[in-house]
Amino acid sequence: MRNQFKEILSTSKPVIGMVHLGALPGAPLYDQAGGLERLVADARADLTALQGAGFDAVMFGNENDRPYQFKVDTASTAAMAYVIGQLKSVIDVPFGVNVLWDPMATVALGATTGAQFVREIFTGQYASDMGAWTPDAGAAMRYRNRLGRADMAMLYNVSAEFAHSLDARSLPDRARSTVFSSIPDAVLVSGQITGEAATLSDLEAVKAVLPHTPVLANTGVTHDSVADVLAVADGCIIGSALKVDGDTWNAVDPDRAQAFMDRVRTLR
């Protein structure tokens, strides 16, 4: 079966850098004084740093919209679309989006902004910080196709952050079943919270049962761990380790971003 992720990111061991947007309108941490233009300016700086360092792709996410929601305020999705629209002319690499933790909003945003891929928790059942969590992959994928974006790759995170799976099956069994039943373009393995690493044993176990599906480390990859991660995984998504002082909530540090990609290039 055709795999769109491999077509979009054909580089060996692709690395996706995160553009963490500031808190959006309506969120408790939203900077009303800075407004939308502050969001655009900060995202532009992070995007410039990531592209300058040579990242293979970028992904826009609303990590600052704490506390998170399963049905995101329409204003949040609209604000993300505005920011991405303001930056489209300077995006030089494939890009994706993730509206935490709303699969339908994520698909809508990706489809309308021209994103090449989306990331979300599309499958499973979880007890989480936000309450009971039961996403619907069938609805999200059908929505993508109804919006005319069957070409948009779907990246399935199979180990939800801020949550515990209520499925008694092992992580590898859940990942294998997800690929059979839900047709993801890539499977992502995460740690417990943003910036916290997935264990190498989890990555190894999932990759062992999915030899033909891209498996990426989704959280917690660092300059020191990337060699071990890429020895197992087919790529990674990275955010926190690229920030000033390695702090998730800071801006991307161009020097840290450059040093990370320099290390990746030597591993390739």
NORGIGI-V433863 format. One record per backbone hydrogen bond with DSSP energy under -0.5 kcal/mol. CO is the residue of the C=O (numbers start at 0). NH is the residue of the N-H. If there is no record, write none. Layout:
co: <CO & CO>
nh: <NH & NH>
This chain:
co: <1 & 2 & 3 & 4 & 7 & 10 & 13 & 14 & 14 & 14 & 15 & 16 & 17 & 18 & 18 & 20 & 22 & 23 & 26 & 29 & 30 & 33 & 34 & 34 & 35 & 36 & 37 & 38 & 39 & 40 & 41 & 42 & 43 & 44 & 45 & 46 & 47 & 48 & 49 & 49 & 50 & 55 & 56 & 57 & 58 & 58 & 59 & 60 & 61 & 63 & 69 & 72 & 72 & 73 & 74 & 75 & 76 & 77 & 78 & 79 & 80 & 81 & 82 & 83 & 83 & 86 & 86 & 87 & 89 & 93 & 94 & 94 & 95 & 96 & 97 & 97 & 98 & 99 & 100 & 101 & 102 & 103 & 104 & 105 & 106 & 107 & 108 & 109 & 109 & 115 & 116 & 117 & 119 & 119 & 121 & 124 & 124 & 125 & 125 & 126 & 127 & 130 & 131 & 132 & 135 & 136 & 137 & 138 & 139 & 140 & 141 & 142 & 143 & 144 & 148 & 150 & 152 & 152 & 153 & 153 & 153 & 154 & 154 & 155 & 155 & 159 & 161 & 163 & 165 & 169 & 170 & 171 & 172 & 173 & 174 & 175 & 176 & 177 & 178 & 184 & 185 & 186 & 187 & 188 & 188 & 191 & 192 & 195 & 198 & 199 & 200 & 201 & 202 & 203 & 204 & 205 & 206 & 209 & 213 & 214 & 215 & 216 & 218 & 221 & 224 & 225 & 226 & 227 & 228 & 228 & 233 & 234 & 235 & 237 & 238 & 239 & 241 & 242 & 243 & 245 & 246 & 250 & 251 & 252 & 253 & 254 & 255 & 256 & 257 & 258 & 259 & 260 & 261 & 262 & 263>
nh: <3 & 6 & 7 & 8 & 9 & 13 & 235 & 16 & 55 & 56 & 237 & 58 & 19 & 20 & 60 & 63 & 30 & 26 & 29 & 31 & 34 & 37 & 37 & 38 & 39 & 40 & 41 & 42 & 43 & 44 & 45 & 46 & 47 & 48 & 49 & 50 & 51 & 52 & 53 & 54 & 53 & 93 & 16 & 95 & 18 & 60 & 97 & 20 & 64 & 65 & 71 & 75 & 76 & 77 & 78 & 79 & 80 & 81 & 82 & 83 & 84 & 85 & 86 & 86 & 87 & 89 & 90 & 90 & 91 & 57 & 115 & 116 & 59 & 118 & 61 & 99 & 101 & 68 & 102 & 105 & 106 & 107 & 108 & 109 & 110 & 111 & 112 & 113 & 114 & 152 & 96 & 154 & 121 & 156 & 136 & 165 & 166 & 127 & 132 & 163 & 130 & 127 & 133 & 125 & 139 & 140 & 141 & 142 & 143 & 144 & 145 & 146 & 148 & 147 & 151 & 152 & 117 & 154 & 155 & 184 & 185 & 119 & 156 & 157 & 187 & 162 & 128 & 126 & 167 & 173 & 174 & 175 & 176 & 177 & 178 & 179 & 180 & 181 & 182 & 213 & 155 & 215 & 157 & 217 & 218 & 161 & 195 & 190 & 202 & 203 & 204 & 205 & 206 & 207 & 208 & 209 & 209 & 212 & 186 & 233 & 188 & 236 & 197 & 225 & 228 & 229 & 230 & 231 & 231 & 232 & 13 & 216 & 15 & 17 & 241 & 242 & 252 & 245 & 246 & 247 & 249 & 243 & 253 & 256 & 257 & 258 & 259 & 260 & 261 & 262 & 263 & 264 & 265 & 266 & 267>
